[in-house]
Amino acid sequence: MAAEIHHDETRHRFTHERDGLVSYLAYRQVDAHTVDFVSTYTPPPLRGRGIAARVVTRALEWADSNGYKVIPSCWFVAEVIDRQPEWRRLLPS
């Protein structure tokens, strides 16, 4: 069974741990209505399993449920949004 994705509000990260390795999405609060998804990382042994996409999707769900707009500074976040057009509504106008 896949591990859960955790939101570490103190460190501004969404994390997923598997086999002792941590994948994450790091973000920063830009203002009261906007977050910047700065970077994602998946350790090489875990790449190609869709983990990063699941972490990004969970972070997008969080942003949506909190009414945030999302700046996709991370190329991978931008790619996920491009592949899943329903998330484009979270992009700033």
C-alpha positions in Angstrom: 0.0 0.0 0.0 1.3 3.5 -0.9 2.3 5.8 1.9 0.2 8.9 2.6 1.1 12.4 1.4 1.6 14.6 4.4 1.4 18.4 4.6 4.1 19.9 6.7 2.8 23.4 7.2 5.8 24.5 9.3 8.3 23.6 6.5 5.9 24.5 3.7 6.2 21.1 2.1 4.0 18.2 1.0 5.9 14.9 1.5 5.6 11.3 0.6 7.9 8.7 2.2 8.6 5.3 0.8 11.4 2.9 1.5 13.0 5.5 3.8 13.2 8.0 0.9 11.2 11.3 0.9 9.7 12.9 -2.2 8.4 16.4 -1.7 6.9 19.6 -3.2 8.1 22.8 -1.5 6.1 26.0 -1.6 6.1 29.5 -0.3 3.2 31.8 0.7 3.3 34.8 -1.7 0.4 36.7 -0.1 -2.9 35.9 1.6 -4.4 34.5 -1.7 -1.4 33.1 -3.5 1.1 30.3 -3.1 4.2 29.6 -5.2 5.0 25.9 -5.8 8.7 26.3 -6.0 10.1 22.8 -6.5 9.5 19.1 -6.5 11.9 16.3 -5.8 11.8 12.6 -6.0 14.8 10.5 -5.1 16.2 8.7 -8.1 15.2 5.1 -6.9 11.6 6.2 -6.7 11.3 8.1 -10.0 9.0 6.9 -12.7 6.3 5.7 -10.3 4.0 8.7 -10.5 4.8 9.8 -6.9 5.7 13.4 -7.8 2.4 13.7 -9.8 0.4 12.5 -6.8 2.2 14.9 -4.5 1.6 17.8 -6.8 -2.1 16.8 -7.2 -2.5 16.7 -3.4 -0.9 20.1 -3.1 -3.2 21.5 -5.8 -6.2 20.1 -4.0 -5.1 21.8 -0.8 -4.6 25.1 -2.7 -8.0 24.8 -4.2 -9.8 24.0 -1.0 -8.1 27.0 0.7 -9.0 29.4 -2.2 -5.4 30.0 -3.2 -4.1 30.9 -6.6 -1.0 28.9 -7.6 2.2 30.1 -9.2 3.9 27.1 -10.8 7.5 28.1 -10.6 8.5 24.5 -10.6 8.6 23.1 -14.2 7.0 19.8 -13.1 4.1 21.5 -11.4 3.5 23.5 -14.6 3.6 20.2 -16.5 1.0 18.6 -14.3 -1.3 21.6 -14.7 -0.8 21.5 -18.4 -1.7 17.7 -18.5 -4.7 18.2 -16.1 -6.5 21.3 -17.5 -9.0 21.4 -14.6 -6.2 22.9 -12.5 -5.7 25.9 -14.8 -8.4 27.7 -12.9 -5.9 28.0 -10.0 -3.4 30.1 -12.1 -3.4 33.8 -11.4 -5.1 35.9 -14.1 
